[in-house]
């Protein structure tokens, strides 16, 4: 697997995690979250690397897909946490358990206040 395919796999993981968080939110009463994220962030086509990434310009496609996945993840997390701060704990647990390959992306999306609440 070359570096472009590795990046695509990470993008797919982050996008999948965003989808799982969206589904969780909707199951917990945030109806319409999927439509809201889709309308504000767009989506990444389903398929394998060679099917969805133009091989004549892989950097451009990967950059676009990375931004979409980051935006979808960020919007889903921020929307749920804003609606109810109690969502933060299960989202953090899910990310720790399933998202080690995307840690740098998802950490930038999680609010920092929880860890810093007790520090002076």
N, C-alpha and C positions, 0 to 999 in steps of 0.2 A: 504494500500500500504506500503510495507516494504521499508527500506532505499535503497536497491539495485534497486527496481523499481522506487523510487523517483529519484535516480541518473540517471537511464536510461531515464526517462522522460526529465530531464534537458539536457542530451546528445542529445536526439532526437530534442529538441527545438533548441539547438545550431547548430546542423547539418541542420535543416530546415532553420534557419536564414542564414546560409552559402549558402544554395541553393537559397534562395530568393535574396541574394546579388549577387550571380553569375548570376542569371537570369536578374537582373537589369542591371548589367554590360554588358551583352550580348545585351540587348535591346538598350543600349546606345553606341554600337559599338565595344565592347570588344569581338569580335567573337573568338570562340575557348577557352574562359575562362573555361568553364565547363570541356572540355577535359584536359586542362592544370592542373586544380585542381585535377581531377580524376587521372591523370597519376602521379602526385607528392605526393598525399596524400592518395589515396585509397578511399574506401567508407564503409559505414555501411549498412548492409543488411536491407531491409524493413521487418517489422513485429513487432509483439508484443514482450514484454520482454521475455516471456517463449519460444518464437520461435527462437530468435536470441542470447540469452545468455545461455550458457551451465550452467545448474543449479548445476553441480558438481564443477564448478570453476568460479562463477560469478565475483569475484574480478578481475581475469585475463581478462575476456572478457570486463568488464566495463572499466578497465584501458586502454585496447587497443582501445575501441570505443571512450573513452573520448579523447585520444590523436589524433585519426583520426578527430574527430569533431573539436577540437581546431586547428589542422593544416589546415583543410579545410577552416575554418572561417578566420584564420590569413592570409593564402595565398591569399584568395579572396580579403580581405580588402587591404592588402599591395600592391597587384598587381594593383588594381584599383586606389588607391591613388597615387601610383608611376606614373601610366600612366597619371593621371590628378588629382591634389590636390582638385579640385572642387567636386570630389566624396565624400570627407570626410564629408561634411555637411549632405547630405541626408542619408549616412550610419549611422552617429551619431544619427540623428533624428529617423531613423528606429529602431536602437538598444534601444534608450530610450523608445520608444513607445511599442515595442513588446518583448523586451528582459530582463525585470527586473529579471527574474529567472536565467539569465546567466550573469548578470552584471559583476561579478568578472572575468569571462573568456573573454568577449568581450572587457572590458576596457583595458586589457593587450595587445590587438591586435591593438588598435587605436593609431595612432601617438600622441605624447604629444605636439608637437611644436605649434599647433593651440592655445591651452590655455596659453602657456607660451610666445607667441610672444611679448606681450606688457609688460611683467614683466622684471624688471632689475635684 
